[in-house]
């Protein structure tokens, strides 16, 4: 049986030149103690950790868990309690509490992802309400990703998310005042690009998982108008796209 101790994961990250370790696919809150031990081992070696999570966690556990994390991508699965109860067996409010906690009580860098499922969570009214809440409670600089659903497993009777739905939701978010809004799981260069919120220059051009160009200063500013860009940045020298890391390395 394969085993990976926290120390072994931290060493593997260092050996492979990785600057971060992400806990994903299985929500790390279900193996929180292991994730926190691993985060400690990584932090001791200068490696950062990222939680990819549904954000559904009790207040006390939330505080202990995120004290160890450097970043998070939180799935805001919908913006109605009905969706959470019927499809997830959960509730919306604890997820909103997690997002508010991350924003107002931590230094964790976090982003939000909403998977748009046709007929389930994609109405104009729901997306408008979600974006209004994010703008009011979290501010304009939290990145929001609207990603495409593909039928699978227990939801193979639904159609894939049309590109028009992604574009519409992105526009609703931009109209609400959010600065960094993206589409995902599709080829959409405009929807994948980071634009300067002041001069609207294309600063990080992406298509799917590839980076075509990168034009942010090492201190995180737009090189054209000096506006600070939300995020964590440093100088980068090398190639982007599929060639930005050696082909033999699969951890990122």
C-alpha positions, -999 to +999 in steps of 0.1 A: +000+000+000+013+034-009+019+058+020+026+095+020+034+110+053+032+148+057+070+150+057+072+129+025+048+152+007+068+182+017+100+166+006+085+156-027+074+192-033+109+205-027+125+178-048+102+186-077+105+224-075+069+229-064+061+260-045+027+248-033+007+216-025-030+216-032-055+194-013-082+186-040-105+161-056-115+149-021-125+178+001-097+183+026-121+189+054-128+152+055-091+145+062-085+178+080-060+165+106-039+150+078-041+181+057-032+203+086-002+181+095+009+182+059+005+220+058+027+223+088+054+201+072+052+221+040+053+255+058+084+244+077+101+240+043+087+272+027+061+254+006+026+268+006-007+249+007-040+254-010-074+239+000-099+232-028-131+228-008-168+232-006-164+255+024-188+234+045-172+233+079-181+242+116-168+275+130-142+261+155-129+236+129-128+263+103-105+285+124-081+256+131-081+245+095-075+278+078-049+289+103-027+263+084-037+272+048-022+298+025-049+298-001-083+283-009-107+278-038-142+275-024-170+260-044-201+281-040-223+255-055-254+276-058-271+305-042-302+289-029-307+268+002-330+246-019-302+235-041-279+227-012-306+207+006-319+188-024-286+181-043-260+183-016-277+174+016-264+205+032-272+242+036-260+274+020-253+296+051-223+277+064-206+282+031-213+319+031-200+320+067-168+304+055-164+330+027-170+359+051-146+344+076-119+341+050-123+376+039-126+394+072-107+373+097-078+357+078-050+365+053-058+334+032-060+342-005-092+327-017-112+324-049-148+313-056-160+287-082-196+281-092-203+252-115-232+262-136-257+233-140-284+239-166-318+243-149-304+239-114-285+270-104-281+291-136-310+315-136-304+352-141-320+359-108-298+335-089-265+346-105-275+382-099-282+375-063-249+356-059-228+384-074-246+411-054-238+392-022-202+388-031-198+424-040-215+436-008-199+411+017-165+403+001-157+432-022-148+435-058-114+419-058-123+382-049-119+362-081-151+344-093-150+315-117-181+303-135-173+268-149-190+245-173-209+213-162-204+181-181-229+153-175-215+124-155-222+099-127-256+106-111-263+137-133-259+122-167-294+132-178-286+169-181-271+188-210-236+203-208-235+240-199-237+261-230-210+287-235-237+314-237-246+307-201-210+312-190-207+344-209-240+357-195-230+349-159-196+365-163-212+397-177-237+398-147-207+396-123-188+423-142-219+445-142-222+440-105-188+455-101-166+425-096-131+429-111-119+394-117-144+371-133-136+340-153-151+312-173-138+277-169-138+242-184-141+258-218-118+274-244-125+311-239-095+334-240-114+365-230-132+347-201-099+333-189-079+365-190-071+388-161-077+424-171-066+455-152-097+469-135-085+505-142-071+506-178-085+472-189-052+460-203-050+422-207-024+413-181-026+375-179-040+359-210-052+323-205-070+297-226-082+267-207-052+257-186-026+275-207-010+309-200-004+327-233+012+358-218+019+373-184+023+410-179+021+418-142+050+434-124+068+414-096+051+436-070+017+429-084+009+460-105-004+468-140+027+479-159+006+504-179-012+523-152+004+511-119-029+498-105-024+471-079-038+438-090-053+415-064-034+383-059+001+370-050+028+377-076+065+374-081+090+377-109+087+348-134+113+337-159+106+308-182+079+293-205+042+292-200+015+269-213+022+232-214+059+238-212+060+259-180+072+229-159+092+198-170+071+171-186+081+145-159+066+166-131+029+160-125+025+178-091+014+214-091 
